[in-house]
């Protein structure tokens, strides 16, 4: 399929933050990112680009109350405020998205050889289309000056952003699915209702035609008891990115490296590995190695995947992160979603008694 949204990529992920220096230090020290660029004197806010392998994170702290980052952190705290989408023609992508009903945020503009244009995605999260002129630095962004050629810590084997998990308010899921399908040509590739005890949620996954941009949209079931999806929506202040998954070529070594840097991960439910033998036979790692590290494993017709989730360090206990290693599997750990739900619920209850 060809068109303005074909060959779309995750160009960068922009976090709006309250303290740029401390948050940058956290990514550098905890995840092994390296600083690749910083905003120049003409930039509308103070920003920094942190890079690791194929991942670029932009951290932005507002200098005045009129910048979008100021309102975002006031309402949500630190979090993902913009997902940059790489396209061949940013103007054409913007024009077509708006023609199809997208809400425009900023008109196409070209600065430093990079054309950008923005629309509203979900909640208060924007999508900025990014187009770079031939010969422009591959990680160039407007009004950002390169500081170094980043490599990041090689012991932390982070690849591309595998997917974003997005919590949305009850009753909004259908509308967002329609938006991504009808406006941006995404495809619905997976859906499931998960019930744990008296709690339940509905998950639907949409993916760009390129396969490079994937959103897992999650809606709570209000006919059931409130759970951690409801808690996220309350504490975050509406729809937003609950977690972002980093692909890795070796989940065991990457986890061990991150753990040595102080990153804490969620424990799997005690019964998980007792039941695993009857469900999946891991082909790369021994069950004891997975159990010791609380790594989850699942499989589909394409192969297996291994995943683990970090504990949230957000003051509101909202956003967290995921490591995922795919050995052919195309799904998202359907058999593990329930285990994650149980693990997060357990942590949520434990937090009440601390």
KAVENLIN-V530712 format. One record per residue. N is the residue number from 1. RES is the residue in one small letter. SS is DSSP state (alpha for helix, beta for strand, coil for the rest). Layout:
n=N res=RES ss=SS
n=N res=RES ss=SS
This chain:
n=1 res=x ss=coil
n=2 res=x ss=coil
n=3 res=x ss=coil
n=4 res=x ss=coil
n=5 res=x ss=coil
n=6 res=x ss=coil
n=7 res=x ss=coil
n=8 res=x ss=coil
n=9 res=x ss=beta
n=10 res=x ss=beta
n=11 res=x ss=beta
n=12 res=x ss=beta
n=13 res=x ss=beta
n=14 res=x ss=beta
n=15 res=x ss=beta
n=16 res=x ss=beta
n=17 res=x ss=coil
n=18 res=x ss=coil
n=19 res=x ss=coil
n=20 res=x ss=alpha
n=21 res=x ss=alpha
n=22 res=x ss=alpha
n=23 res=x ss=alpha
n=24 res=x ss=alpha
n=25 res=x ss=alpha
n=26 res=x ss=alpha
n=27 res=x ss=alpha
n=28 res=x ss=alpha
n=29 res=x ss=alpha
n=30 res=x ss=alpha
n=31 res=x ss=alpha
n=32 res=x ss=coil
n=33 res=x ss=coil
n=34 res=x ss=beta
n=35 res=x ss=beta
n=36 res=x ss=beta
n=37 res=x ss=beta
n=38 res=x ss=beta
n=39 res=x ss=beta
n=40 res=x ss=coil
n=41 res=x ss=coil
n=42 res=x ss=coil
n=43 res=x ss=coil
n=44 res=x ss=coil
n=45 res=x ss=coil
n=46 res=x ss=beta
n=47 res=x ss=beta
n=48 res=x ss=beta
n=49 res=x ss=beta
n=50 res=x ss=beta
n=51 res=x ss=beta
n=52 res=x ss=beta
n=53 res=x ss=coil
n=54 res=x ss=coil
n=55 res=x ss=beta
n=56 res=x ss=beta
n=57 res=x ss=beta
n=58 res=x ss=beta
n=59 res=x ss=beta
n=60 res=x ss=beta
n=61 res=x ss=beta
n=62 res=x ss=coil
n=63 res=x ss=coil
n=64 res=x ss=coil
n=65 res=x ss=coil
n=66 res=x ss=coil
n=67 res=x ss=coil
n=68 res=x ss=alpha
n=69 res=x ss=alpha
n=70 res=x ss=alpha
n=71 res=x ss=alpha
n=72 res=x ss=alpha
n=73 res=x ss=alpha
n=74 res=x ss=alpha
n=75 res=x ss=alpha
n=76 res=x ss=alpha
n=77 res=x ss=coil
n=78 res=x ss=coil
n=79 res=x ss=beta
n=80 res=x ss=beta
n=81 res=x ss=beta
n=82 res=x ss=beta
n=83 res=x ss=beta
n=84 res=x ss=beta
n=85 res=x ss=beta
n=86 res=x ss=beta
n=87 res=x ss=coil
n=88 res=x ss=coil
n=89 res=x ss=coil
n=90 res=x ss=alpha
n=91 res=x ss=alpha
n=92 res=x ss=alpha
n=93 res=x ss=alpha
n=94 res=x ss=alpha
n=95 res=x ss=alpha
n=96 res=x ss=alpha
n=97 res=x ss=alpha
n=98 res=x ss=alpha
n=99 res=x ss=alpha
n=100 res=x ss=coil
n=101 res=x ss=coil
n=102 res=x ss=coil
n=103 res=x ss=coil
n=104 res=x ss=beta
n=105 res=x ss=beta
n=106 res=x ss=beta
n=107 res=x ss=beta
n=108 res=x ss=beta
n=109 res=x ss=beta
n=110 res=x ss=beta
n=111 res=x ss=beta
n=112 res=x ss=coil
n=113 res=x ss=coil
n=114 res=x ss=beta
n=115 res=x ss=beta
n=116 res=x ss=beta
n=117 res=x ss=beta
n=118 res=x ss=beta
n=119 res=x ss=beta
n=120 res=x ss=beta
n=121 res=x ss=coil
n=122 res=x ss=coil
n=123 res=x ss=coil
n=124 res=x ss=coil
n=125 res=x ss=coil
n=126 res=x ss=beta
n=127 res=x ss=beta
n=128 res=x ss=beta
n=129 res=x ss=beta
n=130 res=x ss=beta
n=131 res=x ss=beta
n=132 res=x ss=beta
n=133 res=x ss=coil
n=134 res=x ss=coil
n=135 res=x ss=coil
n=136 res=x ss=coil
n=137 res=x ss=coil
n=138 res=x ss=coil
n=139 res=x ss=coil
n=140 res=x ss=coil
n=141 res=x ss=coil
n=142 res=x ss=coil
n=143 res=x ss=coil
n=144 res=x ss=beta
n=145 res=x ss=beta
n=146 res=x ss=beta
n=147 res=x ss=coil
n=148 res=x ss=coil
n=149 res=x ss=coil
n=150 res=x ss=coil
n=151 res=x ss=coil
n=152 res=x ss=coil
n=153 res=x ss=coil
n=154 res=x ss=coil
n=155 res=x ss=coil
n=156 res=x ss=coil
n=157 res=x ss=coil
n=158 res=x ss=beta
n=159 res=x ss=beta
n=160 res=x ss=beta
n=161 res=x ss=beta
n=162 res=x ss=beta
n=163 res=x ss=beta
n=164 res=x ss=beta
n=165 res=x ss=beta
n=166 res=x ss=beta
n=167 res=x ss=beta
n=168 res=x ss=beta
n=169 res=x ss=coil
n=170 res=x ss=coil
n=171 res=x ss=coil
n=172 res=x ss=coil
n=173 res=x ss=alpha
n=174 res=x ss=alpha
n=175 res=x ss=alpha
n=176 res=x ss=alpha
n=177 res=x ss=alpha
n=178 res=x ss=alpha
n=179 res=x ss=alpha
n=180 res=x ss=alpha
n=181 res=x ss=alpha
n=182 res=x ss=alpha
n=183 res=x ss=coil
n=184 res=x ss=coil
n=185 res=x ss=coil
n=186 res=x ss=coil
n=187 res=x ss=beta
n=188 res=x ss=beta
n=189 res=x ss=beta
n=190 res=x ss=beta
n=191 res=x ss=beta
n=192 res=x ss=beta
n=193 res=x ss=beta
n=194 res=x ss=beta
n=195 res=x ss=beta
n=196 res=x ss=beta
n=197 res=x ss=coil
n=198 res=x ss=coil
n=199 res=x ss=beta
n=200 res=x ss=beta
n=201 res=x ss=beta
n=202 res=x ss=beta
n=203 res=x ss=beta
n=204 res=x ss=beta
n=205 res=x ss=beta
n=206 res=x ss=beta
n=207 res=x ss=beta
n=208 res=x ss=coil
n=209 res=x ss=coil
n=210 res=x ss=coil
n=211 res=x ss=coil
n=212 res=x ss=coil
n=213 res=x ss=coil
n=214 res=x ss=beta
n=215 res=x ss=beta
n=216 res=x ss=beta
n=217 res=x ss=beta
n=218 res=x ss=beta
n=219 res=x ss=beta
n=220 res=x ss=beta
n=221 res=x ss=coil
n=222 res=x ss=coil
n=223 res=x ss=coil
n=224 res=x ss=coil
n=225 res=x ss=coil
n=226 res=x ss=coil
n=227 res=x ss=coil
n=228 res=x ss=alpha
n=229 res=x ss=alpha
n=230 res=x ss=alpha
n=231 res=x ss=alpha
n=232 res=x ss=alpha
n=233 res=x ss=alpha
n=234 res=x ss=alpha
n=235 res=x ss=alpha
n=236 res=x ss=alpha
n=237 res=x ss=coil
n=238 res=x ss=coil
n=239 res=x ss=coil
n=240 res=x ss=beta
n=241 res=x ss=beta
n=242 res=x ss=beta
n=243 res=x ss=beta
n=244 res=x ss=beta
n=245 res=x ss=beta
n=246 res=x ss=beta
n=247 res=x ss=beta
n=248 res=x ss=beta
n=249 res=x ss=coil
n=250 res=x ss=coil
n=251 res=x ss=alpha
n=252 res=x ss=alpha
n=253 res=x ss=alpha
n=254 res=x ss=alpha
n=255 res=x ss=alpha
n=256 res=x ss=alpha
n=257 res=x ss=alpha
n=258 res=x ss=alpha
n=259 res=x ss=alpha
n=260 res=x ss=alpha
n=261 res=x ss=coil
n=262 res=x ss=coil
n=263 res=x ss=coil
n=264 res=x ss=coil
n=265 res=x ss=beta
n=266 res=x ss=coil
n=267 res=x ss=coil
n=268 res=x ss=coil
n=269 res=x ss=coil
n=270 res=x ss=coil
n=271 res=x ss=coil
n=272 res=x ss=alpha
n=273 res=x ss=alpha
n=274 res=x ss=alpha
n=275 res=x ss=alpha
n=276 res=x ss=alpha
n=277 res=x ss=coil
n=278 res=x ss=coil
n=279 res=x ss=coil
n=280 res=x ss=coil
n=281 res=x ss=coil
n=282 res=x ss=coil
n=283 res=x ss=coil
n=284 res=x ss=coil
n=285 res=x ss=coil
n=286 res=x ss=coil
n=287 res=x ss=alpha
n=288 res=x ss=alpha
n=289 res=x ss=alpha
n=290 res=x ss=alpha
n=291 res=x ss=alpha
n=292 res=x ss=alpha
n=293 res=x ss=alpha
n=294 res=x ss=coil
n=295 res=x ss=coil
n=296 res=x ss=beta
n=297 res=x ss=beta
n=298 res=x ss=beta
n=299 res=x ss=beta
n=300 res=x ss=beta
n=301 res=x ss=coil
n=302 res=x ss=coil
n=303 res=x ss=beta
n=304 res=x ss=beta
n=305 res=x ss=beta
n=306 res=x ss=beta
n=307 res=x ss=beta
n=308 res=x ss=beta
n=309 res=x ss=beta
n=310 res=x ss=beta
n=311 res=x ss=coil
n=312 res=x ss=coil
n=313 res=x ss=coil
n=314 res=x ss=coil
n=315 res=x ss=coil
n=316 res=x ss=coil
n=317 res=x ss=coil
n=318 res=x ss=coil
n=319 res=x ss=coil
n=320 res=x ss=beta
n=321 res=x ss=beta
n=322 res=x ss=beta
n=323 res=x ss=beta
n=324 res=x ss=beta
n=325 res=x ss=beta
n=326 res=x ss=beta
n=327 res=x ss=beta
n=328 res=x ss=beta
n=329 res=x ss=coil
n=330 res=x ss=coil
n=331 res=x ss=coil
n=332 res=x ss=coil
n=333 res=x ss=coil
n=334 res=x ss=alpha
n=335 res=x ss=alpha
n=336 res=x ss=alpha
n=337 res=x ss=alpha
n=338 res=x ss=alpha
n=339 res=x ss=alpha
n=340 res=x ss=alpha
n=341 res=x ss=alpha
n=342 res=x ss=alpha
n=343 res=x ss=alpha
n=344 res=x ss=alpha
n=345 res=x ss=alpha
n=346 res=x ss=alpha
n=347 res=x ss=alpha
n=348 res=x ss=alpha
n=349 res=x ss=alpha
n=350 res=x ss=alpha
n=351 res=x ss=alpha
n=352 res=x ss=alpha
n=353 res=x ss=coil
n=354 res=x ss=coil
